[in-house]
Amino acid sequence: MNADVIGMLAKRRTIRRYTDERVPEETIAALLEAAFYAPSYLNRRPAHFLVVEDKEVQQRLGAILSVRPYVQQASAVIVLLADPELSPVWPADLAAAAENILIAASALGLGAAWVGNPFGAAWEMREAEIRELLGIPDHIRTLGLITVGHPADHPEPHTKASSWDSLRVHYGSFAGFRPEWANLNAGKPPQ
């Protein structure tokens, strides 16, 4: 595997503080292009993306989701939408697209954060408010949103020592493991 790909994945971090510098339209278009390259169950492609760059609307989105101030600080917010009639696994399709956006943002030197908990108890109410605010049709579902901007923080990339956990890798059955991979934890104590 190309080490550059692993390095890019390690570099991707959630960024919740942004500078005032605007992200150009062509860069937002590149992020959306990356989203459309994501896999989709049976190639049904239920995903839609709504780009918000209006600070007042971003303020209202932040209030709906009880997330401040980074939704408002972001240069743009990409709302993750899907037509569930096209795919029974639309959340997985959107999750793949979201990950592509997050990785592409990192590759382009931007910061990004995935916002929203579509499996939480209050999501249905929040989704209805988002739908009303943004004029989203009733049959379209929302998985969450991604904030995008120039990062004000630059956290260190993930490392194998901080992320790899051989106790969470199973072979053949849940009880199966590879003891030779235990040293990949690089001194990390078992959890």
Phi and psi in degrees as a GROMACS rama.xvg file:
@    title "Ramachandran Plot"
@    xaxis  label "Phi"
@    yaxis  label "Psi"
@TYPE xy
-66.427  122.933  ASN-2
-61.9599  -26.8638  ALA-3
-63.3385  -35.2434  ASP-4
-66.2339  -47.8288  VAL-5
-61.1683  -41.4706  ILE-6
-61.163  -40.0313  GLY-7
-66.7787  -39.9878  MET-8
-64.0919  -39.219  LEU-9
-67.1252  -33.0088  ALA-10
-71.7981  -27.9071  LYS-11
-65.2549  117.553  ARG-12
-131.141  154.055  ARG-13
-75.0382  126.443  THR-14
-115.931  125.857  ILE-15
-120.071  11.6307  ARG-16
-134.353  131.504  ARG-17
-127.47  153.919  TYR-18
-80.3178  177.022  THR-19
-83.2189  -4.99328  ASP-20
-65.6874  131.706  GLU-21
-77.4005  142.524  ARG-22
-87.3591  123.787  VAL-23
-62.937  153.195  PRO-24
-56.5773  -39.6915  GLU-25
-67.258  -28.1119  GLU-26
-73.2053  -40.9945  THR-27
-60.3046  -41.7289  ILE-28
-61.4345  -37.3428  ALA-29
-65.4108  -38.4792  ALA-30
-63.8139  -41.1945  LEU-31
-69.1376  -35.1639  LEU-32
-59.4945  -44.5486  GLU-33
-59.8461  -39.1071  ALA-34
-60.8967  -40.8865  ALA-35
-73.0789  -12.7711  PHE-36
-82.2588  -7.61255  TYR-37
-66.9198  151.006  ALA-38
-66.1151  154.131  PRO-39
-143.092  133.019  SER-40
-51.3315  120.915  TYR-41
52.4063  24.3309  LEU-42
54.8423  35.876  ASN-43
-78.5958  -22.4056  ARG-44
50.5063  66.3215  ARG-45
-82.2003  -5.76718  PRO-46
-72.8306  143.027  ALA-47
-133.111  153.177  HIS-48
-133.683  133.033  PHE-49
-117.066  120.154  LEU-50
-96.307  127.859  VAL-51
-118.124  124.697  VAL-52
-126.805  10.3745  GLU-53
-91.7932  117.805  ASP-54
-61.0649  -34.9234  LYS-55
-65.6753  -43.1043  GLU-56
-65.9461  -40.4256  VAL-57
-61.5129  -39.3017  GLN-58
-59.2209  -44.4988  GLN-59
-68.0526  -38.7334  ARG-60
-61.559  -43.8811  LEU-61
-59.794  -39.4644  GLY-62
-67.74  -42.5706  ALA-63
-59.8196  -43.0457  ILE-64
-89.8895  0.933704  LEU-65
55.4453  40.8414  SER-66
-125.419  113.405  VAL-67
-141.285  152.452  ARG-68
-99.9915  4.15304  PRO-69
-70.8771  -23.1566  TYR-70
-64.3005  -38.8491  VAL-71
-75.0514  -34.9719  GLN-72
-72.7749  -27.0898  GLN-73
-59.0566  147.188  ALA-74
-66.8575  -35.9875  SER-75
-149.48  155.869  ALA-76
-124.042  129.646  VAL-77
-107.709  115.543  ILE-78
-87.8852  128.852  VAL-79
-90.5802  114.985  LEU-80
-125.103  157.966  LEU-81
-153.66  152.175  ALA-82
-97.2997  101.76  ASP-83
-64.7196  -17.0273  PRO-84
-68.3406  -20.8316  GLU-85
-85.3209  -23.96  LEU-86
-154.052  130.054  SER-87
-72.0739  -13.3569  PRO-88
-116.211  37.3465  VAL-89
-54.9064  -34.6286  TRP-90
-62.4428  -37.79  PRO-91
-67.4937  -41.0792  ALA-92
-60.2634  -45.1803  ASP-93
-68.2438  -35.4726  LEU-94
-62.3327  -40.1949  ALA-95
-64.5538  -42.5508  ALA-96
-64.5724  -40.8794  ALA-97
-61.9991  -43.2083  ALA-98
-62.233  -40.0084  GLU-99
-60.9726  -41.2831  ASN-100
-62.3857  -45.4261  ILE-101
-62.7572  -42.9268  LEU-102
-69.1725  -42.7682  ILE-103
-62.3869  -40.448  ALA-104
-59.1648  -45.8158  ALA-105
-61.8913  -43.006  SER-106
-62.7385  -29.7432  ALA-107
-90.9127  8.04129  LEU-108
79.2445  16.2581  GLY-109
-99.9657  166.296  LEU-110
-107.605  153.043  GLY-111
-154.747  154.851  ALA-112
-144.147  136.981  ALA-113
-87.7465  128.211  TRP-114
-122.239  136.768  VAL-115
118.73  150.066  GLY-116
-131.38  86.5116  ASN-117
-67.3901  -5.87776  PRO-118
-106.752  4.98608  PHE-119
-82.4312  162.149  GLY-120
-63.4699  -32.5523  ALA-121
-91.7639  0.405552  ALA-122
-62.5771  -39.8879  TRP-123
-56.8863  -42.9386  GLU-124
-67.5247  -43.6956  MET-125
-64.6193  -40.8833  ARG-126
-61.912  -39.7402  GLU-127
-63.4734  -40.4605  ALA-128
-66.9709  -40.4144  GLU-129
-63.9414  -44.4127  ILE-130
-57.5465  -45.9185  ARG-131
-66.3637  -45.3421  GLU-132
-59.9795  -41.025  LEU-133
-102.591  3.55333  LEU-134
67.4772  35.9542  GLY-135
-83.0474  131.219  ILE-136
-60.309  153.422  PRO-137
-59.9457  -31.4091  ASP-138
-81.9567  -6.25855  HIS-139
-95.2253  133.232  ILE-140
-101.219  156.393  ARG-141
-117.092  129.142  THR-142
-94.3776  -24.706  LEU-143
153.484  -159.591  GLY-144
-146.198  162.477  LEU-145
-123.011  124.689  ILE-146
-86.8398  143.078  THR-147
-137.217  136.565  VAL-148
-173.508  179.639  GLY-149
-78.8869  126.333  HIS-150
-69.5356  137.083  PRO-151
-89.3817  -20.4583  ALA-152
-114.993  150.591  ASP-153
-132.886  76.9633  HIS-154
-66.1202  154.475  PRO-155
-64.156  149.257  GLU-156
-62.5871  157.802  PRO-157
-61.2134  155.469  HIS-158
-125.744  160.935  THR-159
-60.9058  -38.7531  LYS-160
-62.7129  -33.699  ALA-161
-90.0081  -13.6835  SER-162
-118.07  -41.0819  SER-163
-67.7338  136.514  TRP-164
-141.487  99.4432  ASP-165
-62.522  -20.2463  SER-166
-73.949  -9.89958  LEU-167
-105.575  8.21251  ARG-168
-110.305  121.105  VAL-169
-116.914  147.388  HIS-170
-128.202  125.019  TYR-171
76.3997  -41.3897  GLY-172
-153.626  169.782  SER-173
-61.8334  -29.795  PHE-174
-80.9069  -11.7888  ALA-175
-80.7336  139.074  GLY-176
-151.742  169.97  PHE-177
-113.556  103.728  ARG-178
-59.881  -29.5412  PRO-179
-66.2541  -16.348  GLU-180
-88.867  -9.19748  TRP-181
-58.928  -33.8271  ALA-182
-71.2797  -10.8429  ASN-183
-69.095  -14.8128  LEU-184
-69.0818  -10.934  ASN-185
49.3962  49.9739  ALA-186
87.4045  -1.00003  GLY-187
-69.4212  124.996  LYS-188
-69.0308  147.628  PRO-189
-58.493  145.693  PRO-190
